[in-house]
Amino acid sequence: MTTGDGAGRAGGSYARATRRYREARIAAGPALRRRADRRRQRLTIALRVLPVVLVAAVAAAIGCWILAHRDASAQARGEQAVAAARTALVTMLTADPRDPEGYVRSVLAVTTGEQNRRVSSGRAELAAEIAAQSGPSTGHVLDTGLVAEPRADGTVVVLAVVEAGNPALIGASTTAKRVPVVVTMTQVDGRWLVTKAAQA
């Protein structure tokens, strides 16, 4: 009898515990559903935002690469233009009266546009001037620098300081041996040529 009563009480306790658990689950149901809904909403938002973030990251990476490439390209163009300007200036300042036509041909080879047209139109006068020199004239470039950052589709302006035996060969109106010169360079068929050279 005692055993039966104990078993009954144990069974009743289990039933009550089960009932309380179920009631607690039912009571907690709305809160659990709300929490699950919030998690689903956060997951949905994350899944929607993730592609946007990835696209933005890829776009930013591409943008940085393009800017870096442009900077490198502009730097390379500037260096090429400066090197060509140095060579062209030496050519334009080096004239031997024994070969005036050779001088004119050399200058035409390193110029284009306005500068080339001016030399071509005054070819005879320039050759006569070189032939009249008492001796060879030479020139050296002491320093160079870019006036502005080069653009991908434009000219490059170079500032140079030259030491010249005959500064008039580049249009300088001075008797000083050291002359600042502004040289405008243009790329033609892969070569940088002088479009304009004038005393600064």
N, C-alpha and C positions, 0 to 999 in steps of 0.2 A: 504494500500500500504506500509506503513511504517512497519506494523507488518509483512507483507510478506517478506520485505527486511531483517528485523531482523532475521526472522526464517531462511531465506536463508543463511545469514551470519553465524548464529549459526551452521546450518547444514554444511556449508563449513568448518568452524573452526574444527568441530568434525571430518569431513572427513580428513582434513589435519593432525590433531593430530593422528588419527588412522593410517594414511599412514606413518607419521614420526615414530610412535611406531613400525609399522611393518618393516619399513626400518632399524630402530635401532636394532630390533630383528634379522633381516637377517644379518646385519653387525656384530652383536655380536655373531652370530651363531658359526663361527669357534672357537672363544675364549671360548665360553661356552662348545663346544664339546671337546676342548683340556683340559679344566678344568675337565670335566666329565671323560675323558680318564685317566687323572692323578689320579683322585680319585679312579677309578676302578683299576688302576695299583697298587696304594698303598694298596687298600683292598686285591687285589690278593696276593701281596707280604706278607701282614700281615697274610693272611690265610695260606700261604705256610710256613711262618716262625713259626707261633704259635705252630704247632705240634712238630717242632724241639726244640723249647724252652721248651715246656712241657716235652718232652722226656729227654732233658738235665737236667731239674730241678728234675725230678723223679730219673734219674741216679745219680745225685749229692746227693740227699737225701739217696738213697740206699747205695751209697759209704760211706757217713758219718756214716750211721748206722752200716755198716760192720766194718769200722775202729774202731768205738766206741765199738762194740761187741768184736772185736779182742783184743783191749786194755784191756777190762774188763776180757776177758777170760785169757789173758796172766797174768794179775795181780792176778787173782784167782789161776792159776797154780803156780805162784811164791809163793804165800802165803801158798798153800798146801805143796809145796816142802820144804819150809823153816820149817814149823811146823813138817813135817815128819823127816827132818834132825835133828832137835833138839831132838825129841824122840829117833831116832836111835842112835845118839851119846851118849845119856845118857845110853841106853841099852848096847852099845859097851864098855862103860867105867865102867860099874857096874858089878863087878865079885866077887863072894863069893867062897873061896877055899873049902867050904863044899859042893858045888854043881857045880863042873866044867862042867859036861855034860849039866846041865841046862843053864849055861852061853853060851855054844856053840850053843845049840838049839835056844836060844834067839837071838844070833847074826845072825844065818842063817835065822831067820824069818824076819829080817829087811834088808837083803842084797840080791843082785841079781848080775848076770853077773860075772865080774872079782873078785869082793870082795867075793861073795858067793863061787866061785870055790876055791879061796885061803883058805878060812876058812874050806871048806869041805875037801880039800886035806891035810890040816895040822891039822885036827880035833884032832887026838890023842896028838900031840905035844902041841896044844893050851890048851887042857884039863889038860895036865900034868903041864903046866906052871901056870895055874890058881890054881891047887891043891897045888902047891909049894908056893903060896903066904902066907906071914905071917899073913894076915888078909884080910878082905874084902876091895876092892877098889871101889871107887865111882867117879862119874864125874858129872859136872854141865856145862851147856851151859850159858856163860855170855852174848854173843851177837852173832847175825847172820845178814847176808845180802846177797843179790844176787850179784854174780859176773857179770852177764849180764842178759838182759831181756830174759825171757823164750820164746822159740818158741813153736808153737802149736804141732809140731811133733818131738821135740827133748828133750834132757836131760836138766836138770837145775843144774847149778853149784852154790853152796852155800859156802860162807866163814863164818866160825864160830870161836869164841874164846871160848875155853873150859878150865875149871879148873879140872884137873885130878889127882887122887891119883896114877895112873899108866898109864902115857901117852903112854907107849909101846903097850898098848892094841889096839891103833889105828895106830900103826906103827910109832909113833913119836920117834925120836932119841934124846931126850933131858930129862934132869932131872928137868927142869922147870915145875912148877905146872900149869902155864897158857900157853896154846899152841894154836896158830892159825892153823886151820885145813880147808882144801879145801875138800868139799864133793860133789861128783857128784851123782845126784839123777835121777832115771829113773822110769817112771810110768809103772807098770805091773799090768794088770787086775784091774785098778782103784786105786792101792796102789802105793805110792812113796817109792822106796827102794834105798838103797845105792849101787851104782855101784863101787864107789871108794872113799876111804877116806885116806888122806895123810896130813902130816904136811906141812903147807904153807911155 
